[in-house]
Amino acid sequence: MAFDTIIRGGTVVTAADTFGCDVGIRDGKIAALGHDLGAAAEIIDATDRLVLPGGIDSHVHFAQPSGDGIVMADGFATGTRSAAFGGNTTVLPFCLQEKGQTLREALKSYHALAEGECHVDVAFHLIVTDPTDHVLGQELPALVEDGYTSLKVFMTYEGLALSDRELLETMSVARETGAMLMVHAENFDAIRFLTDRLERAGNTAPRFHATSRPIPVEREATHRAISLSELVDVPIMIVHVSNRGAMEEIRRAQQRGLRVMGETCPQYLMLTEKDLDQLNMEGAKYVCSPPPRDVESQQACWEGLQQKVFSVFSSDHCPFRYDDPQGKLAPKGRTSFRWVPNGIPGVATRLPILFSEGVVKGRIDLNSFVAFSATNHAKIYGLYPRKGTIAVGSDADIALWDPKRKTTIRHELIHDGSDYTPYEGLEVTGWPVLTMVRGKVVVDDGKLVGSKGHGAYLPRAKPPAAATIR
């Protein structure tokens, strides 16, 4: 047989083009695009289907340490399984360095957790929380050379937030090594100040989480992160942008020629702070940071996508079970929003929401959907052209979409380790009906058919966007 598999009769969509052709796959790679490709061991009928690059979600959290008595709902098995059901073929979880721990120690632990567990391919971002001279001077440069070519820094959270000096030192190493730097931009001191005031006034329900992290907290930190990156002349990605103020800081930086990129997420298009204002602890289901805002902020985030201020659309999948004392209903969380585990699930719903709300409703075109969901992630994080496109020589990572299928999102469709979805009951048009990773079908029409362990770890190249300009 000339090919292992031929996907026949579909409409192929990339970030640049839309065209009808068949896809020939051999040894896990795309070997031919064309018509009348001949014989194959397996023929997949893609009539009336879109043949898209598998989604790449470059912002997910699996099996991450989350504080005393708190357990994240997804490890690598359930997290990558859920990703596959949502049409994703590659995910980039974060490897968190805890205080006093070396980066290599953290990576050893994460690789052990992922080994043999993954349904889709994975690569790790590094989270730098303890930027010692050893970490910055020896470990980080060596790890970037080993293919860990992106890192994240926090401007908030106890035990994670870096000072401005630490941010500058870490940015400097990112510039010197050619790594991509991601920034969680919220002002830690402002959040603590507002949280203390709210608690003294007895305002401790989940809805006050949003009150404690208002738009100026994110806007100021975004401006400061951009200013620091300008001092060092290093490109940065501002992650999970939730509002107009922060989006416009990024746009102004881009207009000045700075290498600043932005990311937004489904929660900032679909949820508002009113979702946190529910009886008892139900609002805890929607606690994430930055918090959902208001309808005007949703519109601003759509503008950020439409105007290409944002380069990527990620889930920030950070799942905790709701009805669980190790999750959202942790005993301390019942006493104050300050202690509610921070994050919501979303890796499986990211693409259906963007397709339905973006493409079907005419906010973005189909090629932009592919760019935001796959291609730009691959380019920015050193995986292109192996991942993120449909081209001869690329991995056969493919999602077949039924663009007209109407689906009501229910948690039973998500297949993650959590016990709820924040999008329960949302009707979407367009759904991934088959997910293929390196030529092997993982999910077929709502059934898991791939085996755990097929997903591979991906060393990455240095991102072209992070190359030093001299």
MIVO-829619 format. One record per residue (C-alpha): x, y, z. Coordinates in pm, whole numbers, padded with zeros to 5 digits, always signed. Example, Ala and Ser with C-alpha at 12.3 -4.5 7.8 and 13.67 -1.06 7.14 Angstrom:
<nodes>
+01230-00450+00780/+01367-00106+00714/
</nodes>
This chain:
<nodes>
+00000+00000+00000/+00124+00349-00083/-00021+00490+00241/-00121+00367+00584/-00427+00594+00581/-00602+00824+00336/-00848+01086+00460/-01071+01124+00157/-01325+01380+00041/-01282+01648+00306/-01208+02020+00302/-00855+02086+00428/-00809+02408+00624/-00481+02567+00728/-00406+02910+00871/-00354+03034+00514/-00571+02827+00279/-00893+02629+00239/-00909+02363-00032/-01060+02028-00117/-00813+01740-00130/-00728+01402+00015/-00458+01350+00277/-00220+01056+00249/-00051+00943+00569/+00252+00719+00605/+00455+00635+00919/+00273+00896+01126/+00349+01179+00884/+00151+01356+00614/+00304+01211+00297/+00082+01355+00022/-00194+01606-00045/-00392+01562-00364/-00658+01363-00545/-00668+01001-00654/-00392+00907-00411/-00445+00536-00467/-00466+00263-00207/-00427+00264+00170/-00470+00018+00453/-00742+00245+00593/-00971+00497+00423/-01139+00763+00638/-01439+00923+00471/-01432+01298+00536/-01723+01395+00313/-01886+01716+00447/-01614+01737+00710/-01342+01991+00773/-00991+01846+00794/-00807+02070+01042/-00468+02058+01212/-00515+01907+01556/-00557+02171+01821/-00256+02282+02024/-00340+02411+02371/-00031+02590+02497/-00172+02674+02841/-00286+02380+03056/-00217+02266+03411/-00203+01895+03498/-00096+01732+03827/+00037+02063+03958/+00104+02119+04330/-00180+02342+04450/-00137+02394+04823/-00195+02201+05142/-00486+01960+05113/-00570+02063+04757/-00545+01815+04469/-00574+01907+04102/-00850+01709+03929/-00646+01607+03624/-00326+01417+03592/-00176+01346+03253/-00404+01051+03171/-00737+01228+03223/-00610+01568+03110/-00477+01446+02776/-00783+01225+02728/-01009+01526+02767/-00786+01723+02531/-00830+01456+02265/-01209+01460+02297/-01190+01833+02230/-00997+01793+01904/-00652+01864+02050/-00342+01667+01956/-00072+01854+02153/-00082+02022+02493/+00180+02223+02681/+00142+02181+03057/+00348+02374+03310/+00628+02225+03517/+00618+02418+03846/+00942+02478+04032/+00859+02492+04404/+01064+02711+04636/+01397+02550+04717/+01367+02307+04428/+01588+02304+04121/+01433+02310+03777/+01579+01968+03698/+01422+01820+04012/+01084+01960+03907/+01123+01824+03555/+01220+01479+03679/+00899+01467+03882/+00682+01586+03592/+00831+01345+03343/+00764+01062+03587/+00400+01171+03618/+00357+01189+03240/+00548+00874+03142/+00314+00625+02973/+00004+00826+03065/-00059+01056+02770/-00315+01020+02493/-00180+01321+02299/+00166+01472+02262/+00303+01700+02534/+00578+01954+02591/+00656+02137+02912/+00681+02505+02993/+00900+02581+03296/+00757+02795+03579/+01039+02986+03749/+00951+03069+04110/+01295+03062+04270/+01539+03239+04034/+01860+03171+04222/+02201+03235+04069/+02231+02859+04005/+01892+02841+03833/+01949+03145+03614/+02319+03099+03551/+02340+02726+03494/+02014+02531+03491/+01796+02748+03272/+02048+02801+02989/+02122+02427+02979/+01753+02333+02980/+01672+02571+02697/+01943+02399+02493/+01779+02066+02585/+01452+02173+02424/+01262+02333+02715/+01235+02658+02523/+00962+02846+02710/+00917+02962+03067/+00654+03138+03272/+00680+03394+03550/+00414+03517+03790/+00350+03868+03916/+00101+03740+04177/+00029+03449+04416/+00205+03376+04744/+00520+03175+04678/+00508+03232+04303/+00529+03609+04251/+00867+03748+04148/+00991+04096+04235/+01063+04338+03954/+01435+04271+03995/+01376+03895+03972/+01159+03949+03666/+01435+04149+03500/+01699+03888+03581/+01480+03609+03442/+01391+03812+03133/+01761+03870+03072/+01831+03496+03069/+01534+03439+02836/+01679+03695+02597/+02029+03547+02611/+01910+03189+02556/+01634+03252+02301/+01350+03123+02519/+00991+03246+02498/+00876+03416+02819/+00515+03400+02939/+00387+03642+03204/+00089+03614+03439/+00025+03985+03488/-00162+04085+03806/-00037+04315+04081/+00022+04101+04391/+00036+04383+04646/-00283+04544+04513/-00466+04210+04533/-00351+04153+04892/-00453+04506+04987/-00802+04464+04841/-00843+04111+04979/-00758+04223+05332/-01010+04507+05312/-01284+04280+05182/-01226+04020+05453/-01227+04284+05730/-01568+04395+05601/-01696+04036+05606/-01711+04009+05227/-01577+03657+05186/-01815+03483+04939/-01674+03356+04608/-01812+03657+04419/-01567+03883+04601/-01282+03702+04429/-01362+03918+04125/-01384+04231+04342/-01036+04162+04480/-00881+04148+04131/-01037+04437+03933/-00929+04544+03587/-00671+04805+03705/-00479+04527+03886/-00432+04342+03556/-00386+04653+03342/-00109+04794+03564/+00081+04465+03578/+00050+04425+03201/+00197+04772+03150/+00476+04699+03399/+00561+04364+03239/+00581+04531+02899/+00800+04809+03038/+01039+04562+03199/+01057+04356+02881/+01135+04674+02689/+01427+04744+02921/+01572+04401+02850/+01459+04387+02485/+01300+04046+02520/+00977+03923+02355/+00699+03826+02596/+00358+03662+02588/+00098+03814+02824/-00126+03519+02906/-00501+03497+02980/-00591+03859+02904/-00941+03936+03027/-01027+04299+02947/-00988+04603+02725/-00735+04785+02941/-00480+04503+02931/-00554+04429+02565/-00491+04790+02470/-00162+04795+02662/-00050+04506+02440/-00179+04676+02126/+00004+05000+02206/+00324+04806+02264/+00284+04631+01929/+00220+04965+01757/+00550+05087+01901/+00725+04789+01746/+00777+04592+02068/+00770+04213+02051/+00473+04168+02282/+00212+03900+02222/-00118+03824+02391/-00339+03528+02473/-00703+03508+02573/-00926+03219+02683/-01288+03096+02658/-01381+03215+03006/-01322+03574+02901/-01555+03537+02602/-01835+03341+02770/-01842+03406+03147/-01886+03720+03357/-01833+03805+03722/-02206+03746+03774/-02135+03373+03740/-01943+03394+04069/-02248+03544+04243/-02451+03231+04319/-02610+03077+04625/-02393+02897+04878/-02057+02802+04723/-02175+02747+04364/-01985+03057+04256/-01660+02881+04349/-01695+02682+04024/-01601+02998+03835/-01310+03122+04049/-01007+03173+03826/-00749+03446+03778/-00785+03689+03621/-01158+03655+03693/-01430+03679+03430/-01529+04043+03384/-01836+04190+03210/-01999+04197+02867/-01789+04494+02754/-01473+04305+02843/-01597+04006+02643/-01636+04234+02342/-01285+04373+02395/-01140+04022+02395/-01321+03944+02070/-01170+04263+01926/-00828+04143+02041/-00879+03827+01836/-01032+04000+01535/-00754+04260+01520/-00481+03999+01584/-00366+04173+01902/-00389+03823+02048/-00184+03554+01881/-00323+03247+02057/-00644+03122+02214/-00576+02881+02502/-00790+02717+02770/-00586+02782+03086/-00729+02444+03189/-00670+02434+03565/-00921+02182+03700/-01041+02115+04051/-01337+01905+04153/-01625+02108+04292/-01792+01870+04535/-01471+01765+04703/-01293+01879+05022/-00968+01861+04825/-01118+02084+04556/-01343+02388+04540/-01519+02297+04866/-01198+02281+05067/-01262+02373+05432/-01052+02690+05416/-01221+02789+05092/-01554+02794+05272/-01418+03062+05505/-01304+03305+05234/-01267+03340+04857/-00895+03388+04929/-00858+03012+04981/-01081+02877+04703/-00861+02677+04461/-00798+02900+04166/-00880+02769+03819/-01147+02610+03600/-01153+02318+03352/-01173+02387+02980/-00930+02192+02759/-01211+01997+02587/-01444+02293+02532/-01188+02548+02404/-01219+02465+02035/-01597+02404+02013/-01660+02738+02184/-01424+02931+01956/-01565+02756+01647/-01927+02814+01740/-01900+03165+01882/-01627+03277+01643/-01658+03105+01305/-02028+03016+01299/-02133+03360+01424/-01905+03539+01179/-01667+03699+01427/-01357+03529+01283/-01294+03329+00967/-01201+02962+00948/-00835+03026+00872/-00805+03252+01176/-00963+02975+01384/-00683+02740+01275/-00420+03006+01348/-00555+03082+01697/-00617+02716+01784/-00304+02547+01644/-00066+02716+01399/+00035+03019+01605/+00092+02802+01913/+00330+02584+01712/+00517+02881+01568/+00551+03070+01897/+00659+02770+02104/+00906+02603+01869/+00695+02320+01724/+00633+02443+01369/+00616+02296+01105/+00617+01955+01272/+00294+02058+01445/+00019+02306+01376/-00043+02267+01003/-00142+02021+00733/+00157+01996+00502/+00374+01724+00354/+00629+01624+00618/+00426+01746+00916/+00302+01505+01182/-00037+01358+01094/-00210+01540+01381/-00558+01594+01246/-00904+01677+01376/-01208+01608+01160/-01487+01855+01229/-01855+01835+01157/-01919+02207+01111/-02298+02174+01142/-02329+01938+01436/-02524+02099+01720/-02414+01983+02064/-02522+02084+02411/-02214+02086+02633/-02253+01843+02923/-01988+01729+03163/-02024+01369+03049/-01889+01476+02707/-01572+01624+02858/-01401+01309+02993/-01175+01495+03236/-01112+01433+03604/-01328+01716+03727/-01695+01684+03821/-01834+01986+03634/-01787+02213+03335/-01844+02589+03367/-02014+02574+03026/-02283+02320+03122/-02588+02362+02897/-02419+02584+02637/-02530+02488+02286/-02255+02500+02024/-02252+02442+01649/-01951+02251+01517/-01782+01960+01691/-01466+01749+01647/-01575+01399+01545/-01231+01237+01506/-00892+01313+01658/-00574+01163+01513/-00228+01191+01671/+00069+01103+01449/-00147+00892+01221/-00329+00700+01496/-00695+00767+01572/-00738+00850+01940/-01104+00955+01954/-01364+00849+01699/-01720+00983+01714/-01726+01027+02088/-01540+00707+02174/-01185+00672+02303/-01011+00425+02073/-00646+00519+02125/-00430+00373+02396/-00282+00557+02691/+00088+00604+02629/+00063+00689+02258/+00126+01055+02341/+00494+01147+02325/+00708+01412+02492/+00826+01679+02248/+01161+01857+02277/+01123+02193+02104/+01331+02425+01892/+01403+02779+01999/+01106+02990+01886/+01190+03222+01596/+00988+03495+01770/+01233+03485+02061/+01548+03510+01850/+01776+03790+01968/+01796+04085+01735/+02147+04231+01745/
</nodes>
